[in-house]
């Protein structure tokens, strides 16, 4: 992986595993908290019922209503989507 960003792995039943490199920001918004994850962010694990945006210069992914688990560690962000609405 290039060290200029975050590697993102997204898994759901519809599309299987998708991977994206050099992501600059991941925004997680729920009713309880709002996170902005960038390179070298602390290790974190959680469950989200809300929205997630994943962005860099070329990629702009948005999951406006999602139930998922996420984990961020060593500049690798994993997202396992349970349900999209």
MARPA-353687 format. One record per residue (C-alpha): residue number from 1; residue in three letters; z, x, y. Coordinates in Angstrom, 2 decimals, padded with zeros to 5 digits. Example, Ala and Ser with C-alpha at 12.3 -4.5 7.8 and 13.67 -1.06 7.14 Angstrom:
  num  residuo       zz       xx       yy
    1      ALA   007.80   012.30  -004.50
    2      SER   007.14   013.67  -001.06
***
This chain:
  num  residuo       zz       xx       yy
    1      UNK   000.00   000.00   000.00
    2      UNK  -000.76   001.15   003.50
    3      UNK   002.43   001.77   005.46
    4      UNK   001.25  -000.13   008.54
    5      UNK   002.65  -003.50   007.51
    6      UNK   004.16  -005.76   004.91
    7      UNK   002.64  -006.58   001.54
    8      UNK   002.80  -010.33   000.87
    9      UNK   002.61  -011.93  -002.57
   10      UNK   002.29  -015.72  -002.71
   11      UNK   002.52  -017.63  -005.97
   12      UNK   001.86  -021.33  -006.50
   13      UNK   000.58  -023.40  -009.39
   14      UNK  -002.67  -024.36  -007.63
   15      UNK  -003.91  -020.87  -006.67
   16      UNK  -001.88  -018.53  -008.87
   17      UNK  -000.97  -015.17  -007.35
   18      UNK  -002.47  -014.12  -004.02
   19      UNK  -001.74  -010.77  -002.33
   20      UNK  -002.22  -009.70   001.27
   21      UNK  -001.68  -006.24   002.77
   22      UNK  -000.79  -005.05   006.27
   23      UNK   000.85  -008.30   007.41
   24      UNK   002.53  -007.93   010.80
   25      UNK   004.83  -010.97   010.94
   26      UNK   006.23  -013.68   008.72
   27      UNK   007.86  -016.61   010.50
   28      UNK   010.18  -018.87   008.49
   29      UNK   011.41  -022.06   010.16
   30      UNK   013.82  -024.51   008.57
   31      UNK   016.24  -027.07   009.97
   32      UNK   019.08  -024.56   009.55
   33      UNK   017.55  -021.24   010.69
   34      UNK   014.55  -019.44   012.15
   35      UNK   013.54  -015.97   010.89
   36      UNK   010.91  -013.54   012.12
   37      UNK   010.33  -010.90   009.43
   38      UNK   008.54  -007.70   010.42
   39      UNK   008.10  -004.25   008.88
   40      UNK   011.39  -002.61   007.80
   41      UNK   013.32  -005.91   008.00
   42      UNK   016.51  -005.98   005.96
   43      UNK   016.39  -007.14   002.33
   44      UNK   016.77  -010.90   002.16
   45      UNK   016.46  -013.67  -000.40
   46      UNK   016.53  -017.41   000.16
   47      UNK   015.15  -020.88  -000.28
   48      UNK   013.13  -022.65   002.40
   49      UNK   012.38  -026.28   003.09
   50      UNK   010.36  -026.07   006.26
   51      UNK   007.39  -024.03   007.46
   52      UNK   006.12  -020.49   006.95
   53      UNK   003.49  -018.61   008.96
   54      UNK   002.04  -015.28   007.79
   55      UNK  -000.06  -013.33   010.28
   56      UNK  -001.89  -010.12   011.07
   57      UNK  -005.06  -009.37   013.04
   58      UNK  -007.34  -010.97   010.40
   59      UNK  -005.08  -013.34   008.45
   60      UNK  -003.39  -016.48   009.74
   61      UNK  -001.79  -018.43   006.88
   62      UNK   000.30  -021.48   007.60
   63      UNK   002.39  -023.60   005.26
   64      UNK   003.65  -026.42   007.54
   65      UNK   005.70  -028.37   004.96
   66      UNK   006.80  -026.28   002.03
   67      UNK   009.63  -025.96  -000.45
   68      UNK   009.80  -022.40  -001.74
   69      UNK   011.87  -019.37  -002.65
   70      UNK   011.34  -016.08  -000.82
   71      UNK   012.45  -012.48  -001.12
   72      UNK   011.85  -009.54   001.18
   73      UNK   012.62  -005.97   000.09
   74      UNK   011.04  -002.58   000.86
   75      UNK   008.28  -004.17   002.97
   76      UNK   007.19  -006.47   000.13
   77      UNK   007.57  -010.19   000.77
   78      UNK   007.39  -012.53  -002.24
   79      UNK   006.95  -016.29  -001.81
   80      UNK   007.15  -018.69  -004.77
   81      UNK   006.04  -022.15  -003.67
   82      UNK   007.60  -025.10  -005.50
   83      UNK   005.99  -027.86  -003.49
   84      UNK   003.65  -028.28  -000.54
   85      UNK   003.48  -031.49   001.43
***
